[in-house]
């Protein structure tokens, strides 16, 4: 057994596990730090930030290449969020409806919320509402709200989303103006 440092009759060491590796592991297990209680543990406070107000926020700059920036410039179309795209669809539909009904809808506010509140209105039967109409009362203007997440969940693609937003807004405007949805928009289908 030439070149093998193990004793005769014992199994040879695996590749790379010579005497130095065995010594290193045996020394590591022999030296253990004394236990530290949490009462003795002291963490020094961080230095105040510029202007002396609070600690400086840590930045992730491991390799000295600078702080990470945005992956896409803000002007790129891909940098827009789903909520921003949905808001644009609602604005387009509101503009089309207001062209025909501007006088009757003067002062009406249109809003987008993510989800409807958990307490349904008394006249709403089960299911999740896609929009709501709040008539003007006690100095508050009339308000029509479209709920983004339920509408997006029902839409198949971008074209279907636009049709669904149009139907929801037309229904709510019709409810506010006490008219039929077909009077508000002849393209109203209502087959959701």
N, C-alpha and C positions, 0 to 999 in steps of 0.2 A: 504494500500500500504506500506507494511513493507519493509524496506531496500532500498526504492527508494528515491533518493534525489530530484526528480523533484516535482514540485508543483502539487496539486491536479487539475485534469482536463487537464493537459498537457500530451503530449505523453511521455512515458518512454524513457530514453536514450538508445541508442544501446549498446550492450555488449562492455565493455572496454572503454566506453567514459564517464568517471566520471567527477567530478568537476576538478580534476587535469588536465585532457586533455583539458577541456574547458579553463581553466586558461592559460595553456601553449600557446594555439593558440591565445587567446586574447592578451597576452603579446607580442607575436611575431609580430602581425600586428601593435601593437602600437609603436614598436621600429623600425624605418626605418633609415638607414644611410643617411647622407646628400649626395646630388648628387655631383659627382666628374666630373670635366671637364677634357678633355684629355690633356689640357695644364699643369694641376697639377699632372698628373699621371707620376710617375717616376719608371722605372724598372731598378734595379741595374744590372750592367754588370756581366757576369759570370766570375769566376776566370780562369786564363790562365791554359792551360794544362801542361803536363810535358815538360820541356825545355823552358817554357814561350812562346810558339807559339800558339796563338789562344785559344778558349774555349775548355773545355773538352767535348767530345761528351757524351750525356746522354745515359745510358744503362738501359735496362728494367730488373730490379731485384727487384720486389716488395716485395717478401717474403723472401729474403735473401738466396735463394737456388742456386745462381750463375747465370751467363749469359747463355741464351739458346744456345745449340749447335746444330749441324746438326742432323736431324732425322735419316739419314742413313750414314754409313761410306762411304767415297768416293770410296772405292773398291767394294761396292755392285753394282750389275748390275742395280738395280732399281734407282740408283742415277744419271744415265746418262740421259742427256736431249735428246729430239727428234732430235735436231740439231746435237748432237754428234753421235747419232745412224745413222742419214742420212749420215753424213760425212764418217762413216765406210763403209756403203753400196757403196758410190761413190768410195772410195779407193779400195774396192774389185773389182769392175767392171773395174776400170782403170788398175789395175794390170793385170787382165785377157786380156784386149785389148792390153796392152803394151807387153805382152809376144809374141804376133804374129807380132806386128808392132813397135817394139822398135826402129829400125833404122830410120823409117820414122817419128816417134813421138819424136825423140830426141830434147830436149829443149822446148817442148810444156808444157805449164802450164795448170793445171786443177784446177778449182775453184768452190766453191759453194757460192751462194748468196741467201738471203731469197726470194726476189721478183725481177722481172725484172724492169728496169727503165721504166718510164711512156711513153717515146717516142719510138715507135717501129721502127725498121729498115725499109727502104723503100721497101724491098722485102718481108717483113712479112705481110701477109694478116691478117685480124681481128683475134681476139682470143689472148690468153695469151701465149707467148713463154715458152717452158719448158727448153730450153737451147739455147746457142748462141755460135758461133765460130767466133773468131776474128783472122784473119790471121796475120802473122808477118809483121811488117812494121816499118820503121825508127828506127831500133835498138831494137824494142820491140819483145819478142818472141811471137809465136802463143799462143792463149789462148782459152780454151774451158770452158764455164761456164754453170753450171746446177743450175736452180732456184728451191730451196727447196719447198717453199710453194705451187706453182702450181702443182708440181709433187706429193706431199703428198696429195693434194686435189683430184687428179684423181685416186690414188691407193686405192684398197679395203682392202688389208691386207699387211703384211710384204713381202710375196712372190710376190705379184703383184707390190709392190713398187720396189723390186729388178729388176723385169722384165722391168718395165717402165724406171728405171734409166739406165739399159743396153741399151734399145732401144734409149733413148735420146742421150747417149754418143756415141753409134755406128753411129747414124745419123750425129752428129757433127764431129766425126772423119772422116767419109766418105766425108762430105762436105770439110773438111780441106785438105784431101788427094786426092780429086777429084776422088772418086771411088763410087761404089754402096754400100749401107749398107750391102747387102748380101755378098759382098767380104770381108768386115771387120769382120763380125761375121755371120756364116751360120745359127745361131739360131735366127737371127733377124726376128721379125714377123711384126712390123710396124702397127699393128691394135690397135691404141690408140683410 
